């Protein structure tokens, strides 16, 4: 695995001046740390994707099928007919450059092919050659070029160097969405077996195992009992529960997501929610979105299927980023209508979630905000006084949903010290963590640190201005990737899910006096009290 | 390469019209045949492109949400940046089309060592874009006086507003200045901003030179090297009424101007200038964010292979029973 340069070296070596050679004449350099390992054949076989084989992007020979160019040509043709977005975005860009410095990968790497406009031109140039008269006749003069192996390698490199965060599309005067282009480009690459294992592994696992089998969060139940003195027993695959709860598996497996999960469990216990988990549909995340529309649909299908089998009334979704893009913009269209479910109503407050009446799936933060607004939770904000908190708007809930005020409302009700980052780095202008869309793998660390730089830069601002020491978020990938990012650029800032903070503040019936937070860190003013762990 | 090539192409167009009319006397070709041809190409090409876009469906509801969603009743929705109704979506589109709202959000990134990254105020592109489009629009309106008899009131009104400074004779039109300044700015920024220059194609420079050529020949004709305006109108009316006739002695500058116009409109449907039509169809802007409330239909939605619960339970039944999980089949 490639060694990541020191933060100071990495930053000093970054410049934003384009190279002397034109972009069509500058081939890709597969430098370690900037690309992900290839998809393993066994994972492709599990879900039946084409051309499973052992290969590496660094190899000269990618072991492509002999007719790969035809396959891609036909694939592109088919998608131009199926997606107005693609057809339009291929045709109307004026290259004004408004998007160019909006991409976190461009800011962090200086590589001009990470400017959204140029990333799209990588595909557009081939589109012009194959599908427009000017491109056919004038060739390079019209910005057209043949699809060669070098071009294909460029596609692979740069379409797996885009996190589908959509920040560029906020600024584009025509709403050209690079995420849409990347999604379809990856779909094309998948037609000839060019994908990465960090996506294919989770896809295969999620498809076959639902990821969680046999792993029940009893370990966390013990942990909660230790901190709070309250015993919580969640149920699994229970028919007849009112609500099915689905969250990304990252919350179950790794810190600090596990603390967020503890927050969920404590909240549900305290309000007496009649809910169940599913082991079959136990994955909220959907790496199919990073593979193809079809794979997204195949993985997402489990949610409604399981809700139907268990006979629940509606579905509650945990803190996750791209999961919510899938739920908001794709699920009902792909796998609906969910006419076997009821329009979601909070059993505690009676609030109807009008905005979710079609999908019948409510975001946990909406649900909690409603509980707080209706005074159903007893919260002791001071239990988060040892934390000075800021909030990272995750890309997908921001730009594919518009989820801004609900999390801030909850945060302001569970902690006393909340500070937003500067306006052009939050809400719809939020910066990606640098590791989204399936790029959160270790061999890609240099690129992740580069891509995460703009986010870290804004965190450092509030860290210096307000002493912020905790970065909250509502995305499982964020919770996994922001800790190393903070350690690299802004040491001294931790990462948390919102419901971990809710868990800290939540006053539970029958609880003992709390001296620590969910991480067993002493609360403010409790530093000297007896702490069993010390 | 792109700059020189595009400039040469426009100069060649000027030369073609000049030689064609002045030396070869082909004023009918340049005054009647080419304009009709260009007009047909424009209409046909424009329609073809829009139909081609419209032919591809919108399978998913993918608006870029740039503001607070419709949520709980006490959370204030940002209806224009994240509309959930058709009406609000029309509002969002109107702001986009009429005021270039997304471009207005533009910022400029500055990367200082440290590293420390800042985002600066940058409205020049938005301003130049807006100035260019509106001045061009006003100029087109003003030109309607050549094709109408009597000239409608709104054309007169536009003219008098545009010329309100009452400087010089004939009166100076503000939009002439704004148009030339904006196009020049758009060209200069394309050349001097390294990133923008790096991505620029001949197809980006060519329309700019063409527009500059149009503006310059227009200004020359009006203020400096006058052509017979009465005869120009005679020609324009004859074209508009489909009884084409070219009066003698209009002046070659007019034919150069006209030829550049014809090139522009003939080129239009086959170029990036089609963003004029495309913006209206952009699915990240023209759809309400309501897909959690109402089901969006994908016309080509098809069944896919899934791993069903039954298959899953078959794979793991024993382990599930061991872990105390309920199963369908014991």
Interface residues (C-beta under 8 A of the other chain):
Chain A: X11 X12 X14 X16 X17 X18 X22 X23 X48 X80 X81 X82 X83 X84 X85 X86 X87 X88 X91 X92 X93 X94 X95 X96 X97 X98 X100 X101 X102 X107 X110 X112 X115 X117 X118 X121 X133 X134 X141 X142 X143 X166 X169 X170 X171 X172 X173 X174 X175 X176 X177 X180 X207 X208 X209 X210 X213 X214 X216 X236 X237 X238 X239 X279 X280 X293 X294 X297 X298 X301 X302 X305 X306 X309 X327 X328 X329 X330 X332 X333 X334 X336 X337 X351 X353 X354 X355 X356 X357 X358 X359 X361 X366 X369 X370 X373 X398 X399 X400 X401 X402 X403 X404 X405 X406 X409 X422 X424 X425 X427 X428 X429 X453 X454 X457
Chain B: X5 X49 X52 X53 X54 X55 X56 X57 X58 X59 X60 X61 X62 X64 X65 X66 X67 X68 X69 X70 X71 X72 X73 X74 X75 X76 X78 X81 X82 X84 X96 X100 X102 X103 X105 X106 X107 X108 X109 X111 X113 X114 X115 X116 X117 X119 X125 X129 X193 X194 X195 X196 X197 X198 X199 X200 X201 X202 X203 X204 X270 X272 X274 X275 X278 X279 X281 X282 X283 X284 X285 X289 X291 X292 X293 X294 X295 X296 X297 X298 X300 X301 X304 X305 X306 X307 X308 X309 X312 X313 X315 X316 X319 X320 X323 X325 X326
